[in-house]
């Protein structure tokens, strides 16, 4: 399970935001965002931001279908 902050970062990824933009919006450092992304990728068992976004979209579609 993702923390609320990690979920927020992942959601912002789906909007196409860069690490720097996410960091600015959340008022944290870019290094913090990179740490969140590393944890997100590990928890979701994906290798990059594209795979993470696709997985989130698939999960959202699956939950809508139920």
N, C-alpha and C positions, 0 to 999 in steps of 0.2 A: 504494500500500500504506500502511496505517495503522501508526503506531508502536505498540508494546505498550501504552503509556500511553493513546494515543488509542483503541485498541480497548477498553481497560478502561472508559474514559469512555463510549464508545458502548454497551457492554454494560450499564452502569449506567443509561443513558438508557432502555433497554428495560424496566428494572425500575420506571420511572416516577419516578425520583429527580429532585429539583430540583438546579440548579447548586450551591446552598449545601450540600445534603446530600452531593453527590458530592465537593465540595471538602473537607468535613469528613472524610469516609471516607478520602480519599486524602492527607489532611494537606497540602493545598495551598490557595492562595487562590482565591476565586471568579473573579478575573480570569484566573488560569491555566486554569481550566475553560472560561471563555469563549473564550480563545485556542485551546484544544484543539478546541472545537466549531466555531470558524471554519475551522480547518484540516481537520477532518473533513468539514464541509459542502462545502468546496472540492474535496477529494479525491474525494468520492463524487458530486459534481455534484448536490447537493440544496440546497434553500433553507431548510429548517427541521428541527427535531428529529423531528417526526412522519415526514417523508419519510425521514430517516436510519434510524429504527427500522424502518420498513416495508421498506426496502432490505435491511437486515441480516437481517430475518426471511426475506425471499425468498431471499437468498443461502444462509442456513442450510438452508432447505427444499430448495433445489436441490442442495446438497452431500449431504444425507441421501438424496436420490433416486438418487444415482449409486452 
